[in-house]
Amino acid sequence: MECDGAVLNEELIDAVYRAALDPAAWQDVMPLLRQRFPSNAQTFYLLHRATRRVQPLYLEGVQPRWVGCFDELYFAADNPWMRVSQALHRPGIVRTTERLEAHLRDEGVLYRSAYYHEWMRPQRFRHNLGNTLLAEDGLIANITLFRPPDMPAFDSGEVRAFESLSSHMTRALRMSLQLERSESCPAGTAAFDALPQALALLDEQRRVLYANASMETLLRAQRGLRVRHGELTATDSTAQQRLADYLAGVLGRDNGAQHKAGPPDALLRVGAGGAFLSVRAIPVHGRITRHLPSRRTLLLMVGECAGAARAMTPAALEQFHGCTPREARLAQLLAEGSNLRAAAEAMGITYGSARTYLKIVFHKIGVRSQAQLVGKLLSDGPFTKPRPALH
């Protein structure tokens, strides 16, 4: 089955967040980055504007001797990237050679520079894909991938996927910096209070070890989640089973294999109004767990997403996505918060048949997981004209 080029690997996203809490996880990020965006070099580094120095953090595919001469060539006057630093070295802006040329309205401008001829070309770097994750106080955190001349330039699907990944990396980097700056807190968890995202640390029994201010607000309001006898639960009975299964799946995959990714985000219904919570759990390893009572700890990230599942009718799904009546009914039940087994029971079919229908629905709507399916139906709404089904 073909997939949208903008789809991201869940294992890669999980590795990015693990790296925020345990720097050793960057050793997992780089191979996954190369797998998702085929390239002959993957670099993560800091640029110091004032001193015109680069500080390598994690490099793959760049030999030490080339790192040593990078500063002189990159900060040279004829490097076009320096001319657009203020405009393009900003979080959220994906950089490619083609975008550089379009910005400067000068085709081939990079290939006339000493930076290209004396640093990129000898290493067989021709195409690049980069983004700035942070730009604060003259310090720029960049991630850049390079491809050789015999590979094509990064296409639009890869650019969109890289843009999406960069938002996760920016969030993870901010978490990491907050932890580094919060040495006064024994567990380091107070660093999370400065972040707007709702975050909590759970043990293997789903007991809440810590919740930041945003999470505490959400829990007090009981918007989809609450704490009962110290344990995190969902306010909806159907969502509770989904939450329990999801967290058990994450812990199960983490049993002795830190490089394995857990399931994708779980979507939990918030009341009966059609709103949902997006829940992502990631096993935590590294320095923060040294101060926690449980060795098996999950970082829980929760976001609210508005939806209109009650407005989705099977007829609309049939009309706009080409689903059969049973496929449309299954998609609707999942969007309304049912898990696959409960949806199968409601439809009077076996669990195996439901799995078969679900694979067909994935194919027709252009997604790869149940969370992506529900998220797309909620974000697009039932009356959004979809792209043609893939064959």
Sequence and secondary structure as in RCSB ss.txt:
>XXXX:A:sequence
MECDGAVLNEELIDAVYRAALDPAAWQDVMPLLRQRFPSNAQTFYLLHRATRRVQPLYLEGVQPRWVGCFDELYF
AADNPWMRVSQALHRPGIVRTTERLEAHLRDEGVLYRSAYYHEWMRPQRFRHNLGNTLLAEDGLIANITLFRPPD
MPAFDSGEVRAFESLSSHMTRALRMSLQLERSESCPAGTAAFDALPQALALLDEQRRVLYANASMETLLRAQRGL
RVRHGELTATDSTAQQRLADYLAGVLGRDNGAQHKAGPPDALLRVGAGGAFLSVRAIPVHGRITRHLPSRRTLLL
MVGECAGAARAMTPAALEQFHGCTPREARLAQLLAEGSNLRAAAEAMGITYGSARTYLKIVFHKIGVRSQAQLVG
KLLSDGPFTKPRPALH
>XXXX:A:secstr
    TT   HHHHHHHHHHHH GGGHHHHHHHHHHHS  SEEEEEEEETTTTEEEEEEEES  HHHHHTHHHHHT
STT HHHHTHHHHSSBT EEEHHHHHHHHT TTSGGGSHHIIIIIGGGT  EEEEEEEEEETTEEEEEEEEE TT
S    HHHHHHHHHHHHHHHHHHHHHHHHHH TTSTTSGGGGGGSSSEEEEE TT BEEEE HHHHHHHHHTSSE
EEETTEEEESSHHHHHHHHHHHHHHHHHTTT TTS     EEEEETTTTEEEEEEEEEE SGGGGGSS SSEEEE
EEEEE   GGG  HHHHHHHH   HHHHHHHHHHHTT  HHHHHHHHT  HHHHHHHHHHHHHHHT SSHHHHHH
HHHHH TTS       
